[in-house]
Amino acid sequence: MNRKQQKALPLLSPLIARLPKGNVWFRGHAVQHGAIHFSREKQQRWDSPTGAYGVLYAGEDVECVFMESIGRTALETRFLSRTLLENCGLSKVRLLRELRLLDLAASGGLARVGAEGSISSGSKYFSSQKWSQGFHDHPEKLDGVLYFARHDPTRKAYALFDRCEDAIAVLGPCLSWASQPELLGRILDLYKLGTDL
């Protein structure tokens, strides 16, 4: 994001996806954090570049959250360790109210904010974090960003700003990937990854 784009963004009309109360999504996360964790670590794609607000990442299905959380770590080795699969979990979350997300996955979504697809598919996060700041501070007071997942762009992912922390509830317990061998086996087969589990 350059300075010209930064100045223009508040004046632009973003494409907004309205996601209804009751929608169920999935979270892939470290078991120690629990399902509701808005990171301020400045390490992920849509994190605040200054740590001023937290961001929670979710996906429309288990395949999305698997690849965006731990599957991406195995792209070179094609292998996931037992320890990783025991320490990382899968949770379901439900929306308690409608959320309004900037829609970068729909036709026109990127163009309306002056962006291109690399903000959600690039491997460097410096630029996407600056965009995140602009989206967070937009006059529309968006709840987050809807985008195509980088490691499986047929699937949709969500980055939620902490202003909507009260709009998310956990459905059931967090289960480690290791404790779900049938589900894990199906996903590993889909992406042709191995494990010592």
DRENKE-46136 format. One line per 2 residues: number of its first residue (from 1); for each residue x, z, y of C-alpha. Coordinates in Angstrom, 2 decimals. Example, Ala and Ser with C-alpha at 12.3 -4.5 7.8 and 13.67 -1.06 7.14 Angstrom:
! residues 2
1 = 12.30,7.80,-4.50 ~ 13.67,7.14,-1.06
***
This chain:
! residues 197
1 = 0.00,0.00,0.00 ~ 1.50,-1.06,3.29
3 = 0.73,0.33,6.76 ~ -1.67,-2.48,7.60
5 = -3.69,-1.82,4.43 ~ -3.59,1.91,5.14
7 = -5.08,1.43,8.61 ~ -7.73,-1.05,7.40
9 = -8.96,0.93,4.37 ~ -11.25,3.40,6.21
11 = -13.06,0.45,7.82 ~ -13.68,-1.39,4.54
13 = -16.81,-1.13,2.41 ~ -15.79,-0.23,-1.15
15 = -17.77,-1.21,-4.22 ~ -19.25,2.05,-5.49
17 = -20.24,2.76,-9.10 ~ -22.94,5.40,-9.35
19 = -22.55,7.21,-12.66 ~ -25.65,9.20,-13.61
21 = -25.99,12.85,-14.44 ~ -25.69,13.33,-18.20
23 = -22.99,10.68,-18.78 ~ -20.54,11.77,-21.49
25 = -16.84,10.92,-21.28 ~ -13.73,11.91,-23.19
27 = -10.59,13.76,-22.16 ~ -7.19,13.56,-23.83
29 = -5.08,16.50,-22.70 ~ -2.62,19.21,-23.62
31 = -4.52,21.86,-25.57 ~ -2.98,24.57,-23.35
33 = -4.69,23.18,-20.24 ~ -8.22,22.90,-21.55
35 = -10.58,20.04,-20.79 ~ -11.12,20.72,-17.09
37 = -7.74,20.46,-15.41 ~ -7.22,18.75,-12.05
39 = -3.50,18.04,-11.88 ~ -1.54,18.35,-8.64
41 = 1.76,17.46,-10.29 ~ 2.28,14.09,-8.53
43 = 3.25,12.44,-11.83 ~ 0.30,10.23,-12.80
45 = -1.20,7.02,-11.41 ~ -3.89,8.42,-9.10
47 = -2.35,11.84,-8.36 ~ -2.13,12.91,-4.75
49 = 1.29,11.86,-3.43 ~ 1.57,15.24,-1.68
51 = -0.27,17.44,-4.18 ~ -3.02,18.02,-1.58
53 = -5.83,17.49,-4.11 ~ -6.11,17.54,-7.88
55 = -7.03,14.66,-10.19 ~ -8.65,14.79,-13.63
57 = -8.33,11.76,-15.93 ~ -11.00,10.72,-18.45
59 = -12.07,7.67,-20.40 ~ -15.23,5.98,-21.59
61 = -14.23,6.35,-25.26 ~ -11.72,8.03,-27.56
63 = -9.53,4.94,-27.85 ~ -9.08,4.84,-24.09
65 = -8.05,8.48,-23.76 ~ -5.79,8.28,-26.80
67 = -3.81,5.35,-25.39 ~ -3.75,6.66,-21.82
69 = -2.65,10.17,-22.83 ~ -0.42,10.09,-25.94
71 = -0.58,6.61,-27.47 ~ 1.43,5.15,-24.60
73 = 4.36,7.39,-25.52 ~ 4.70,5.58,-28.87
75 = 4.75,1.97,-27.68 ~ 8.47,1.56,-28.36
77 = 8.92,3.81,-31.40 ~ 5.45,3.08,-32.91
79 = 5.47,6.75,-34.02 ~ 3.68,9.97,-33.01
81 = 5.02,13.31,-34.23 ~ 2.98,16.01,-35.93
83 = 3.92,18.42,-33.11 ~ 2.53,16.11,-30.44
85 = -0.71,15.55,-32.36 ~ -1.13,19.31,-32.83
87 = -0.49,20.12,-29.16 ~ -2.66,17.39,-27.65
89 = -6.41,17.51,-27.87 ~ -9.61,15.59,-27.40
91 = -12.61,16.99,-25.53 ~ -15.99,15.69,-24.44
93 = -17.20,16.27,-20.90 ~ -20.63,15.70,-19.39
95 = -21.60,14.98,-15.79 ~ -23.83,17.60,-14.18
97 = -24.71,15.36,-11.26 ~ -24.34,11.75,-10.22
99 = -20.79,10.74,-9.33 ~ -19.84,8.01,-6.87
101 = -16.63,6.29,-7.90 ~ -14.70,3.49,-6.27
103 = -15.19,0.65,-8.78 ~ -11.98,-1.31,-9.34
105 = -13.22,-2.65,-12.69 ~ -16.16,-4.70,-11.40
107 = -15.90,-8.15,-9.86 ~ -15.14,-7.77,-6.16
109 = -13.98,-4.15,-6.42 ~ -10.31,-4.79,-5.75
111 = -10.84,-7.43,-3.07 ~ -13.22,-5.25,-1.06
113 = -10.49,-2.67,-0.51 ~ -7.67,-5.21,-0.07
115 = -5.94,-4.32,-3.35 ~ -4.72,-6.16,-6.44
117 = -4.77,-5.34,-10.16 ~ -1.24,-3.96,-10.24
119 = -2.43,-0.69,-8.70 ~ -4.02,0.19,-12.03
121 = -1.67,-1.68,-14.36 ~ 1.80,-1.19,-12.89
123 = 4.34,1.23,-14.35 ~ 5.46,2.64,-10.99
125 = 3.04,5.12,-9.40 ~ 4.40,5.34,-5.86
127 = 2.02,2.66,-4.57 ~ -1.05,3.71,-6.57
129 = -0.67,7.29,-5.36 ~ -0.74,6.06,-1.75
131 = -3.91,4.12,-2.59 ~ -5.32,7.28,-4.17
133 = -4.76,9.14,-0.90 ~ -6.57,6.37,0.98
135 = -9.48,6.37,-1.48 ~ -9.71,10.17,-1.38
137 = -9.75,10.23,2.43 ~ -12.19,7.30,2.81
139 = -15.30,8.11,4.93 ~ -17.48,7.52,1.85
141 = -16.12,10.77,0.34 ~ -15.75,9.19,-3.08
143 = -15.62,11.38,-6.20 ~ -12.87,9.28,-7.76
145 = -11.82,5.89,-9.12 ~ -13.14,3.76,-12.00
147 = -10.50,1.32,-13.31 ~ -9.33,-0.59,-16.36
149 = -6.96,1.41,-18.57 ~ -3.39,0.15,-18.40
151 = -2.63,0.34,-22.12 ~ -5.91,-1.16,-23.31
153 = -7.53,-3.02,-20.39 ~ -10.68,-3.69,-22.38
155 = -11.57,-0.04,-21.75 ~ -12.58,1.83,-18.62
157 = -10.88,4.95,-17.35 ~ -11.79,7.46,-14.64
159 = -9.71,9.44,-12.17 ~ -11.79,12.20,-10.60
161 = -10.87,14.02,-7.41 ~ -11.22,17.79,-7.43
163 = -14.09,17.63,-4.93 ~ -16.31,17.03,-7.98
165 = -14.95,19.88,-10.12 ~ -18.39,21.52,-10.16
167 = -19.95,18.32,-11.54 ~ -18.25,18.41,-14.96
169 = -19.00,20.55,-18.01 ~ -17.25,20.72,-21.35
171 = -19.26,19.78,-24.44 ~ -18.05,21.72,-27.46
173 = -14.54,22.86,-28.35 ~ -11.30,21.01,-27.77
175 = -10.01,19.65,-31.08 ~ -6.41,18.63,-31.57
177 = -5.80,15.06,-32.68 ~ -4.16,16.47,-35.81
179 = -7.38,18.27,-36.81 ~ -9.37,15.01,-36.87
181 = -7.64,12.91,-39.55 ~ -10.44,10.36,-40.00
183 = -10.72,9.61,-36.28 ~ -6.95,9.68,-35.83
185 = -6.44,7.36,-38.80 ~ -8.88,4.82,-37.38
187 = -7.15,4.82,-34.00 ~ -3.64,4.65,-35.45
189 = -4.74,1.71,-37.57 ~ -6.25,-0.05,-34.54
191 = -3.03,0.22,-32.54 ~ -0.69,0.01,-35.57
193 = 1.04,3.33,-34.92 ~ 2.50,5.79,-37.43
195 = 2.86,9.56,-37.77 ~ 4.44,12.22,-40.01
197 = 1.16,14.17,-40.14
***
